[in-house]
Amino acid sequence: MLVTISRTRLLCFAESLHLRCTPSLHSSRGYSKKGQDSNEINNEGSEKKRKDLLLSLPKTKLTLTLRDGAAAKREKVIQEKTGFSKLYEWQRNQKQRPEFVLHDGPPYANGLLHVGHAVNKILKDIVNRHKLLEGYRIGYCPGWDCHGLPIELKAIKQKDNAVNDLRPLTIRNRARNFAKGAIKQQKATFKRWGILGDWNTPYLTMDPKYSSCQLNVFYSLYKKGLIYQDFMPVYWSPSSRTALAESELIYNAKHVSQSLWLTFDARTIPESLVQLSEGKILKKPVKLLVWTTTPWTIPANQAICFGADIKYCCVETADTMYICCEEFVPTLKDILASPAEVTLTFEGSELSSMTYCHPLNNEELPVYSASHVTSTKGTGLVHTAPAHGHDDFHIAIDHGLSVKSLIREDGSYSPEAGPQLANKVVGKDANETVLELLGDHVIKVEDFVHSYPYDWRTNQPVIIRASLQWFMDTSSVKETAIKCLDSVNIYPKSSQNSMLSQLESRTYWCISRQRSWGLPIPVFYCRSTGKPFITVDSVNHISKLFLEHGTDVWWKMSTEELLPESVLQKSGIKNSSGFVKGEDILDIWFDSGVSWACILQDSNEEADVYLEGLDQFGGWFLSSLLTSVALNEKPPFKSLVVHGFTVDADGKKMSKSVGNVIDPMDVVDGSKASGIPSYGADVLRWWVATSGLQSNIPIGSSILTRCNEEVFRLRKTCRFLLGNLWDFTPDKDSVSYNQLLAQDSYMLHLLHDFALKAIQLYADHRYNKVTSIVDRFISADVSSFYSSIIKDRCYCDSRDSLARRSCQTVQYNILDVLIRLLAPILPHFAEEVFQYLPKLQHQQDCNSLFKTKGHNINPEWEDLAGYHSFQPSLQIKARFNEMIGPETPSSFDVIIWASGDLYNNLKVLQPTYVSTNSALVEILQASQVSLSNQRLDSAMDDVELVTASCSLYKPDSDATEKHDYVMGVLPCQLYMCTRCRRSVAKSSALRFCSRCADVIAEDYQ
């Protein structure tokens, strides 16, 4: 509702309320110049103004400049000054603190770090530093995965020698040196990022002590019957010449296979089919129709499988009777392109006694029922080669078929395949040769695009190939492992199904590899029988040798030295001449998967947190869980924290060939080549935190620019707050909570609410939400609201006045709480601010924020009653700002008429009728405010009045009530004070307002 009254009448009314000029507590104008030099707040002009007018202008040595790599340079100084490198050891000596252990999933020691490493290590550091500030003693031993094919291949490429020309010991020596060099580089980078950890004694999977422990775990699993040797199909990489686990596969969705439809001539026709067809099936040759995408496996065919419940048809042409599933008949007619008719439909079970001839050697082979056969893909009849398929292998076991592997380690046919196939290579000329040999058995060939497994290191296709390997029986521990997951917290919760699906699909784990750079499997084989020999005594002896001489002794020493008579005699064997040592090494996932046993002895072989990328559900998470459950019947972790993968700003996978890769050290130090300025490590860390645990983590120049702006905004706000504390000593100058001004108490409530939310978000690992509420708190609550209203009393009030010390107390607490909440993400910046923050007496000798503990949140600050009572004034402020639009609030006087509970509420903020320095004036930022519960009895011209309402909280009913008020706004009637720059001076002849005059006079007394 709008009412217009005359300005003259309004002024008369104000005069009747004893309008007078009083000391000011408010100004929206500060004295720091816009675009002020980024060095310390203490330039010549402001210092002169400080002395002449006795103004308490901001003063701090915290600089703003970010030019020319200033942030990165500052960080190095801060790391040295605050003892980043010594902090881990210091906190480990705080024996009275409770323990928190984050176990490090070891990165590969095979080159420079990428942004994925930055995400992983920085997230871990955020967890650790947050826990450290909460008063915990952190256990974080960084590790490196040192074995494996990637390192071995890089070691081999260091020289011109071909792999076959290098002896195992030569390869191992080069690989070890390569890993050491990579570790040195990576360690320096991690430390530059501010990662807190035991960098003096990290764990390395190639260390003798670690290897010795790993052997003991291997034998413990073997003794329980969970590790066994078998000849069975495994994923095999011809390019790497080794077996692979499922976790070492990547899938190419655009792989092209050569597929073919071929026929197998039936030899024995079941009598039931003869009867069903009334003898017609015997009048023409019967052919079983099969579809395959692996023609090279046909020479190893041992059977054809059908589905007992699937309907099959006899499709008759002029000279042939084809058998296939009913669903495939239309496709068959298209392929044949000649008249074809279904003459018989029958259940698959009718095929059970049929036999057929192998198309290459004419061997008579069986047809079996199998549950894995479907009619939705292919012909409903499945070619079965036990050496080259998991389902095929199980059929062979069930029916006693032989498992023949005709493919050698390099993917070529062995001589057993026959002279025409020998030395032909899968993926090169094997398919073409098989097609030639099959001749008329092939009725169609075409390319088939599908998802196919590739070696994750060489990026080449793999095959399934039967070989003698060592396995862990995961099916025996799978059920217990699934139950154990009930006690594990997984963040984010949406990832829990990924862990379960990995467990449910894993029946066995191939743990042996046919390479040189790794931990040898401590097994010997009988020369005559091939039977493996392994005992507790043999493993203990080898373990001792590894500790004393390193793992190379497996290749350096003879079998007699590795398996001496003293060990054999305990098993009733006289000498080792009948044995040969094994040549296999352990899978790297077994290496890292038993780290809980080798590193976590002091924490009962259990960590509070494992934190890795999504891919580790099938990797380190899984191998760690399976081995721990197998031996301890419990998971090695209480919580799993899972993050996503880095992509470019457009959501595309980063690739050197595409040119969209960003080097994390370019973000820190800058790079002319990539066009990235030097942001420093904290901006890199802020980017990681803002990304959270989402599945895709984008990075690009615009994203980094935004992160830099957000960190700069934090720095600017903290610099302002620090500048206002130049003469504040917490022990001496702090104002107790019950003496704080109402607006200061309200700000502490906002701080309390913000801090508790942030702490909970840290606990839930929602770091992107932490950065979001920090940015909002800084922008809305601190900068836009609180900092803007307290400048006047902070700069212009008497230095020791209650009002000034009250807002200094709040600013000190904002900074103290804020840097503790920022410190896990921005440790360099938080430490820098802490160096300049006024210290409590007991903190005077403390050089690091992280050597203090707690978030210093006072429960008094919650003060819900004070929060609710403050809301009406904020609603009136919002309405006032709407009325004046873009105009400056300090250019106006405000008159408010209210009644009842609302009037009483506002009167707490302004006890007098008229004021230029009340809390209500400061909140509204007006020149002066008149507050009355008396309404004018008539309308007048020229002055706009607004009738509005605001909500007032009623604690008795825990609800709000609407209360009306009337507000009038008119141009300010007083005069500008030269000192505080507010229109509060009583006369144009006066240079100062009464408040400023009192402050100056006080200084001269």
Backbone hydrogen bonds, N-H to C=O, Kabsch-Sander energy under -0.5 kcal/mol:
donor,donor_aa,acceptor,acceptor_aa,energy
3,V,945,L,-1.7
5,I,943,V,-1.6
10,L,6,S,-2.1
11,L,7,R,-2.7
12,C,8,T,-2.3
13,F,9,R,-2.1
14,A,10,L,-2.5
15,E,11,L,-2.7
16,S,12,C,-2.0
17,L,13,F,-0.8
17,L,14,A,-0.8
18,H,15,E,-1.9
19,L,14,A,-0.9
25,L,916,T,-0.7
33,K,31,Y,-0.5
36,Q,33,K,-1.6
41,I,60,T,-1.1
42,N,40,E,-1.6
47,E,43,N,-2.2
48,K,44,E,-2.0
49,K,45,G,-2.3
50,R,46,S,-2.4
51,K,47,E,-2.0
52,D,48,K,-3.0
53,L,49,K,-2.5
54,L,50,R,-0.8
55,L,49,K,-0.6
55,L,50,R,-0.5
56,S,795,Y,-3.4
57,L,55,L,-1.1
59,K,723,G,-1.8
63,T,61,K,-0.6
64,L,38,S,-3.0
65,T,38,S,-0.8
69,G,66,L,-0.6
70,A,67,R,-1.2
73,K,69,G,-2.2
74,R,70,A,-2.6
75,E,71,A,-2.2
76,K,72,A,-1.5
77,V,73,K,-1.6
78,I,74,R,-2.7
79,Q,75,E,-2.7
80,E,76,K,-1.7
81,K,77,V,-3.0
82,T,78,I,-2.9
84,F,79,Q,-2.4
86,K,83,G,-0.9
87,L,83,G,-1.1
87,L,84,F,-0.7
88,Y,84,F,-0.5
90,W,86,K,-2.1
91,Q,87,L,-2.6
92,R,88,Y,-1.8
93,N,89,E,-1.1
93,N,90,W,-0.7
94,Q,91,Q,-1.3
95,K,93,N,-1.9
97,R,94,Q,-1.9
100,F,137,R,-2.4
102,L,100,F,-0.5
102,L,139,G,-1.8
103,H,101,V,-0.6
103,H,609,V,-2.1
104,D,141,C,-0.5
109,A,145,D,-2.0
110,N,108,Y,-1.6
117,H,114,H,-0.8
118,A,114,H,-1.6
119,V,115,V,-2.4
120,N,116,G,-2.2
121,K,117,H,-2.9
122,I,118,A,-2.2
123,L,119,V,-2.1
124,K,120,N,-1.9
125,D,121,K,-2.0
126,I,122,I,-2.3
127,V,123,L,-2.0
128,N,124,K,-2.4
129,R,125,D,-2.9
130,H,126,I,-2.0
131,K,127,V,-2.1
132,L,128,N,-2.4
133,L,129,R,-2.1
134,E,130,H,-1.2
135,G,132,L,-1.4
136,Y,131,K,-2.2
137,R,98,P,-3.2
138,I,136,Y,-0.7
139,G,100,F,-3.1
140,Y,138,I,-0.6
144,W,203,Y,-1.9
145,D,107,P,-2.9
146,C,144,W,-0.8
148,G,517,W,-1.9
152,E,148,G,-1.9
153,L,149,L,-3.1
154,K,150,P,-1.8
155,A,151,I,-2.3
156,I,152,E,-2.2
157,K,153,L,-2.0
158,Q,155,A,-0.9
159,K,156,I,-1.4
165,D,162,A,-1.5
166,L,163,V,-1.3
171,I,167,R,-2.4
172,R,168,P,-2.9
173,N,169,L,-2.2
174,R,170,T,-2.2
175,A,171,I,-2.8
176,R,172,R,-2.7
177,N,173,N,-2.1
178,F,174,R,-2.6
179,A,175,A,-2.7
180,K,176,R,-2.4
181,G,177,N,-2.1
182,A,178,F,-2.2
183,I,179,A,-2.6
184,K,180,K,-2.1
185,Q,181,G,-1.9
186,Q,182,A,-2.9
187,K,183,I,-2.9
188,A,184,K,-1.7
189,T,185,Q,-1.8
190,F,186,Q,-2.8
191,K,187,K,-2.4
192,R,188,A,-1.8
193,W,189,T,-1.7
194,G,191,K,-1.4
195,I,190,F,-2.0
198,D,140,Y,-2.0
199,W,197,G,-1.9
201,T,198,D,-0.5
203,Y,142,P,-2.3
205,T,144,W,-2.0
207,D,204,L,-1.9
211,S,207,D,-2.7
212,S,208,P,-2.6
213,C,209,K,-1.9
214,Q,210,Y,-2.3
215,L,211,S,-2.1
216,N,212,S,-1.5
217,V,213,C,-1.9
218,F,214,Q,-2.5
219,Y,215,L,-2.5
220,S,216,N,-2.2
221,L,217,V,-2.2
222,Y,218,F,-2.2
223,K,219,Y,-3.1
224,K,220,S,-1.3
225,G,222,Y,-1.7
226,L,221,L,-2.5
227,I,221,L,-0.7
228,Y,471,F,-2.2
230,D,469,Q,-2.6
232,M,230,D,-0.8
232,M,467,S,-1.8
234,V,465,R,-1.8
235,Y,244,L,-0.6
236,W,463,I,-3.6
237,S,242,T,-2.6
241,R,237,S,-2.4
242,T,237,S,-1.2
244,L,235,Y,-2.7
248,E,245,A,-1.9
249,L,246,E,-1.5
250,I,454,Y,-2.1
252,N,250,I,-0.5
252,N,452,Y,-2.7
253,A,251,Y,-0.8
255,H,252,N,-1.3
255,H,450,H,-1.0
257,S,255,H,-0.6
257,S,448,F,-3.0
259,S,257,S,-0.8
259,S,446,E,-2.7
260,L,292,T,-2.3
261,W,444,K,-2.4
262,L,260,L,-0.5
262,L,290,V,-2.6
263,T,441,H,-2.4
264,F,288,L,-2.2
266,A,286,V,-2.8
267,R,355,T,-2.6
268,T,355,T,-0.9
269,I,267,R,-0.6
273,L,270,P,-0.7
274,V,270,P,-1.6
275,Q,271,E,-2.4
276,L,272,S,-2.5
277,S,273,L,-2.1
278,E,275,Q,-1.2
279,G,274,V,-3.0
280,K,277,S,-1.8
282,L,279,G,-1.4
283,K,280,K,-1.7
287,K,321,M,-2.9
288,L,264,F,-3.1
289,L,323,I,-2.1
290,V,262,L,-2.8
291,W,381,L,-0.7
292,T,260,L,-2.0
297,T,294,T,-2.4
298,I,295,P,-1.8
300,A,297,T,-1.5
301,N,298,I,-2.2
302,Q,384,T,-3.1
303,A,384,T,-1.3
304,I,366,P,-1.5
305,C,382,V,-2.4
306,F,368,Y,-2.5
308,A,306,F,-0.6
310,I,307,G,-1.4
312,Y,346,F,-3.2
313,C,324,C,-3.0
314,C,344,L,-2.8
315,V,313,C,-0.7
315,V,322,Y,-3.2
316,E,314,C,-0.6
316,E,341,E,-3.6
317,T,320,T,-2.9
321,M,285,P,-2.9
322,Y,315,V,-2.9
322,Y,320,T,-0.5
323,I,287,K,-2.4
324,C,313,C,-1.5
325,C,379,T,-3.0
326,E,311,K,-2.6
328,F,325,C,-1.2
329,V,325,C,-0.5
329,V,326,E,-1.1
332,L,328,F,-2.5
333,K,329,V,-2.4
334,D,330,P,-1.7
335,I,331,T,-2.3
336,L,332,L,-2.8
337,A,333,K,-1.9
341,E,316,E,-2.3
343,T,314,C,-2.7
343,T,341,E,-0.7
344,L,314,C,-1.0
346,F,312,Y,-2.6
348,G,310,I,-1.7
349,S,308,A,-1.4
350,E,347,E,-1.9
351,L,348,G,-2.4
352,S,349,S,-1.4
354,M,351,L,-2.2
355,T,268,T,-1.3
356,Y,365,L,-2.3
357,C,265,D,-2.5
358,H,363,E,-2.6
362,N,358,H,-2.1
365,L,356,Y,-3.0
367,V,354,M,-1.0
368,Y,304,I,-2.4
370,A,306,F,-2.6
373,V,370,A,-1.0
380,G,377,K,-0.6
382,V,305,C,-2.5
383,H,381,L,-0.5
384,T,303,A,-2.4
385,A,383,H,-0.6
388,H,385,A,-2.8
389,G,386,P,-0.5
393,F,389,G,-2.1
394,H,390,H,-1.8
395,I,391,D,-1.9
396,A,392,D,-2.0
397,I,393,F,-2.3
398,D,394,H,-2.5
399,H,395,I,-1.8
400,G,396,A,-1.0
401,L,396,A,-2.0
404,K,402,S,-0.7
405,S,403,V,-0.5
406,L,404,K,-0.7
408,R,412,S,-3.7
411,G,408,R,-2.0
413,Y,424,K,-2.3
414,S,406,L,-3.0
417,A,414,S,-2.0
418,G,415,P,-2.1
421,L,418,G,-0.9
422,A,418,G,-2.5
423,N,413,Y,-2.5
424,K,421,L,-2.5
426,V,411,G,-3.0
428,K,425,V,-2.0
429,D,425,V,-0.9
430,A,425,V,-2.0
433,T,429,D,-1.6
434,V,430,A,-2.3
435,L,431,N,-2.6
436,E,432,E,-2.0
437,L,433,T,-2.1
438,L,434,V,-2.1
439,G,435,L,-1.6
441,H,438,L,-2.0
442,V,439,G,-1.6
443,I,261,W,-2.8
443,I,441,H,-0.5
444,K,261,W,-1.2
446,E,259,S,-2.3
448,F,257,S,-3.0
450,H,255,H,-2.5
450,H,448,F,-0.5
452,Y,252,N,-1.6
454,Y,250,I,-3.6
455,D,460,Q,-3.2
456,W,248,E,-2.1
459,N,455,D,-2.2
462,V,453,P,-1.9
463,I,236,W,-2.8
465,R,234,V,-2.5
465,R,463,I,-0.6
466,A,387,A,-1.3
467,S,232,M,-1.8
469,Q,230,D,-2.8
469,Q,467,S,-0.7
471,F,228,Y,-3.3
472,M,509,W,-2.5
473,D,226,L,-3.2
473,D,471,F,-0.5
474,T,472,M,-1.6
475,S,507,T,-1.9
476,S,473,D,-0.6
477,V,474,T,-0.9
478,K,474,T,-1.2
479,E,475,S,-0.5
481,A,477,V,-2.5
482,I,478,K,-2.3
483,K,479,E,-1.9
484,C,480,T,-2.4
485,L,481,A,-1.3
486,D,483,K,-1.5
487,S,484,C,-1.6
488,V,485,L,-1.5
489,N,638,K,-2.3
490,I,488,V,-0.5
491,Y,489,N,-0.5
491,Y,640,L,-3.2
495,S,492,P,-2.1
496,Q,493,K,-1.9
498,S,495,S,-0.9
499,M,495,S,-1.1
500,L,496,Q,-1.8
501,S,497,N,-2.7
502,Q,498,S,-1.6
503,L,499,M,-1.9
504,E,500,L,-2.7
505,S,501,S,-1.5
506,R,502,Q,-0.7
506,R,503,L,-0.8
507,T,505,S,-0.7
509,W,472,M,-1.8
511,I,470,W,-2.2
511,I,509,W,-0.7
512,S,470,W,-1.0
513,R,585,I,-2.6
515,R,513,R,-0.7
518,G,516,S,-1.3
521,I,584,D,-2.3
523,V,521,I,-2.7
524,F,533,F,-2.1
525,Y,580,V,-3.2
526,C,531,K,-2.4
527,R,578,G,-3.1
530,G,526,C,-2.6
533,F,524,F,-3.7
539,V,535,T,-2.4
540,N,536,V,-2.2
541,H,537,D,-2.1
542,I,538,S,-2.2
543,S,539,V,-2.8
544,K,540,N,-2.1
545,L,541,H,-2.0
546,F,542,I,-2.6
547,L,543,S,-2.0
548,E,544,K,-2.0
549,H,545,L,-3.2
550,G,545,L,-0.5
550,G,546,F,-1.9
553,V,550,G,-1.3
554,W,551,T,-1.6
555,W,552,D,-1.6
556,K,552,D,-2.1
557,M,553,V,-2.9
562,L,558,S,-2.2
563,L,559,T,-2.7
567,V,564,P,-1.0
568,L,564,P,-2.2
569,Q,565,E,-3.1
570,K,567,V,-0.7
571,S,568,L,-2.0
572,G,569,Q,-1.4
573,I,568,L,-2.3
579,F,576,S,-2.0
580,V,525,Y,-2.2
582,G,523,V,-2.5
585,I,513,R,-2.5
586,L,519,L,-2.5
587,D,511,I,-2.7
590,F,587,D,-1.0
591,D,587,D,-1.8
592,S,588,I,-2.5
593,G,589,W,-1.7
594,V,590,F,-1.1
594,V,591,D,-0.6
595,S,592,S,-1.7
597,A,594,V,-1.3
598,C,594,V,-1.2
599,I,595,S,-2.6
600,L,595,S,-0.6
600,L,596,W,-1.1
603,S,600,L,-1.2
604,N,601,Q,-1.1
605,E,600,L,-2.8
606,E,603,S,-1.0
607,A,636,P,-3.1
608,D,101,V,-1.9
609,V,101,V,-1.7
610,Y,639,S,-2.0
611,L,103,H,-0.6
612,E,641,V,-1.8
614,L,643,H,-1.6
616,Q,613,G,-1.9
617,F,614,L,-1.6
618,G,615,D,-1.0
621,F,616,Q,-1.5
622,L,616,Q,-1.1
623,S,619,G,-2.9
624,S,620,W,-2.4
625,L,621,F,-2.3
626,L,622,L,-2.8
627,T,623,S,-1.9
628,S,624,S,-2.1
629,V,625,L,-2.7
630,A,626,L,-2.1
631,L,627,T,-1.5
632,N,628,S,-3.6
633,E,628,S,-0.7
633,E,629,V,-1.2
634,K,628,S,-0.5
638,K,607,A,-1.7
639,S,608,D,-0.9
640,L,489,N,-3.1
641,V,610,Y,-2.7
642,V,491,Y,-2.9
643,H,612,E,-1.9
644,G,694,Q,-0.9
645,F,695,S,-2.7
647,V,697,I,-2.1
648,D,652,K,-3.1
649,A,699,I,-0.6
651,G,648,D,-2.3
654,M,646,T,-0.5
659,G,655,S,-1.9
660,N,655,S,-1.4
663,D,661,V,-0.5
666,D,663,D,-1.4
667,V,663,D,-1.1
668,V,664,P,-1.4
669,D,665,M,-2.9
670,G,666,D,-1.9
671,S,676,I,-3.1
675,G,671,S,-1.2
676,I,671,S,-1.4
679,Y,667,V,-2.6
679,Y,677,P,-0.7
680,G,667,V,-0.8
680,G,668,V,-1.2
684,L,680,G,-1.1
685,R,681,A,-2.5
686,W,682,D,-2.6
687,W,683,V,-2.4
688,V,684,L,-1.9
689,A,685,R,-2.5
690,T,686,W,-2.7
691,S,687,W,-1.2
692,G,688,V,-0.9
692,G,689,A,-0.8
694,Q,691,S,-1.1
697,I,645,F,-3.1
699,I,647,V,-1.5
704,L,700,G,-2.5
705,T,701,S,-2.3
706,R,702,S,-2.0
707,C,703,I,-2.2
708,N,704,L,-2.5
709,E,705,T,-2.2
710,E,706,R,-2.1
711,V,707,C,-2.4
712,F,708,N,-2.5
713,R,709,E,-2.2
714,L,710,E,-1.8
715,R,711,V,-2.4
716,K,712,F,-2.8
717,T,713,R,-2.1
718,C,714,L,-2.6
719,R,715,R,-2.4
720,F,716,K,-1.9
721,L,717,T,-2.3
722,L,718,C,-2.8
723,G,719,R,-2.5
724,N,720,F,-1.1
725,L,722,L,-2.0
726,W,723,G,-0.8
728,F,725,L,-1.7
729,T,727,D,-0.5
732,K,729,T,-0.8
733,D,729,T,-3.7
734,S,730,P,-1.4
739,Q,736,S,-1.8
740,L,736,S,-0.6
740,L,737,Y,-1.3
744,D,741,L,-0.6
745,S,741,L,-2.5
746,Y,742,A,-2.4
747,M,743,Q,-1.6
748,L,744,D,-1.8
749,H,745,S,-1.7
750,L,746,Y,-2.1
751,L,747,M,-2.3
752,H,748,L,-2.7
753,D,749,H,-2.8
754,F,750,L,-2.6
755,A,751,L,-2.7
756,L,752,H,-2.2
757,K,753,D,-1.8
758,A,754,F,-2.4
759,I,755,A,-2.6
760,Q,756,L,-2.0
761,L,757,K,-2.3
762,Y,758,A,-2.2
763,A,759,I,-2.1
764,D,760,Q,-1.8
765,H,762,Y,-1.5
766,R,761,L,-2.8
767,Y,765,H,-1.0
769,K,766,R,-0.7
770,V,766,R,-1.5
771,T,767,Y,-2.3
772,S,768,N,-1.5
773,I,769,K,-2.6
774,V,770,V,-2.3
775,D,771,T,-2.2
776,R,772,S,-2.1
777,F,773,I,-2.7
778,I,774,V,-2.7
779,S,775,D,-2.4
780,A,776,R,-3.1
781,D,776,R,-0.8
781,D,777,F,-0.6
782,V,777,F,-2.4
783,S,778,I,-2.8
784,S,779,S,-2.1
785,F,780,A,-1.1
786,Y,781,D,-2.4
787,S,782,V,-3.9
788,S,783,S,-0.6
789,I,785,F,-1.2
789,I,786,Y,-0.6
790,I,786,Y,-1.6
791,K,787,S,-0.7
792,D,27,S,-0.6
793,R,25,L,-0.8
794,C,790,I,-2.2
795,Y,791,K,-2.7
796,C,792,D,-3.1
797,D,792,D,-0.5
797,D,793,R,-0.9
801,S,798,S,-2.2
805,R,801,S,-2.7
806,S,802,L,-2.4
807,C,803,A,-1.7
808,Q,804,R,-2.1
809,T,805,R,-2.4
810,V,806,S,-1.6
811,Q,807,C,-2.4
812,Y,808,Q,-2.7
813,N,809,T,-2.1
814,I,810,V,-2.7
815,L,811,Q,-2.3
816,D,812,Y,-2.7
817,V,813,N,-2.6
818,L,814,I,-2.8
819,I,815,L,-2.7
820,R,816,D,-1.0
821,L,817,V,-1.7
822,L,818,L,-2.0
823,A,819,I,-1.9
825,I,822,L,-1.2
826,L,822,L,-3.6
830,A,826,L,-2.6
831,E,827,P,-2.3
832,E,828,H,-2.1
833,V,829,F,-2.5
834,F,830,A,-2.3
835,Q,831,E,-1.7
836,Y,832,E,-0.9
836,Y,833,V,-0.9
837,L,833,V,-1.6
843,Q,840,L,-1.8
844,Q,841,Q,-1.2
846,C,843,Q,-1.9
847,N,845,D,-0.6
851,K,848,S,-1.5
852,T,849,L,-1.7
854,G,133,L,-4.0
858,N,856,N,-0.6
861,W,858,N,-1.8
862,E,859,P,-1.6
863,D,860,E,-0.6
867,Y,863,D,-2.1
868,H,864,L,-2.7
869,S,865,A,-2.4
870,F,866,G,-1.1
870,F,867,Y,-0.6
871,Q,867,Y,-0.7
871,Q,868,H,-0.9
874,L,870,F,-1.2
875,Q,871,Q,-2.1
876,I,872,P,-2.4
877,K,873,S,-2.1
878,A,874,L,-2.2
879,R,875,Q,-1.9
880,F,876,I,-2.6
881,N,877,K,-2.5
882,E,878,A,-1.6
883,M,879,R,-1.8
884,I,880,F,-1.9
885,G,881,N,-1.3
887,E,884,I,-1.8
891,S,888,T,-2.0
892,F,889,P,-1.9
893,D,970,L,-3.4
894,V,928,Q,-2.4
895,I,968,G,-2.7
896,I,930,S,-3.2
897,W,966,V,-3.1
898,A,896,I,-0.5
898,A,932,S,-2.4
902,L,899,S,-1.0
903,Y,899,S,-1.2
904,N,900,G,-2.2
905,N,901,D,-2.3
906,L,902,L,-2.5
907,K,903,Y,-2.3
908,V,904,N,-0.9
908,V,905,N,-0.7
909,L,905,N,-0.6
909,L,906,L,-0.8
910,Q,906,L,-1.3
915,S,929,V,-2.2
919,A,909,L,-1.3
920,L,909,L,-1.2
922,E,918,S,-2.2
923,I,919,A,-2.4
924,L,920,L,-2.5
925,Q,921,V,-2.3
926,A,921,V,-0.9
927,S,889,P,-0.5
927,S,892,F,-3.1
928,Q,892,F,-0.6
929,V,915,S,-2.5
930,S,894,V,-2.8
931,L,913,Y,-3.4
932,S,896,I,-2.6
943,V,5,I,-2.3
945,L,3,V,-2.2
946,V,967,M,-2.6
947,T,1,M,-3.0
948,A,946,V,-0.6
948,A,965,Y,-2.7
950,C,963,H,-2.3
952,L,961,E,-2.7
954,K,959,A,-3.5
957,S,954,K,-0.8
958,D,954,K,-1.3
959,A,954,K,-1.4
961,E,952,L,-2.3
963,H,950,C,-2.4
965,Y,948,A,-2.7
966,V,897,W,-2.4
967,M,946,V,-2.5
968,G,895,I,-3.2
969,V,944,E,-1.2
970,L,893,D,-2.0
972,C,891,S,-2.4
975,Y,985,A,-2.6
977,C,982,R,-2.7
978,T,991,R,-3.1
981,R,977,C,-1.8
984,V,975,Y,-0.9
984,V,982,R,-1.9
985,A,975,Y,-3.7
990,L,987,S,-1.3
997,A,993,C,-2.6
998,D,994,S,-2.2
999,V,995,R,-2.0
1000,I,996,C,-2.4
1001,A,997,A,-2.6
1002,E,998,D,-2.5
1003,D,999,V,-1.4
1004,Y,1000,I,-1.1
1005,Q,1001,A,-0.9
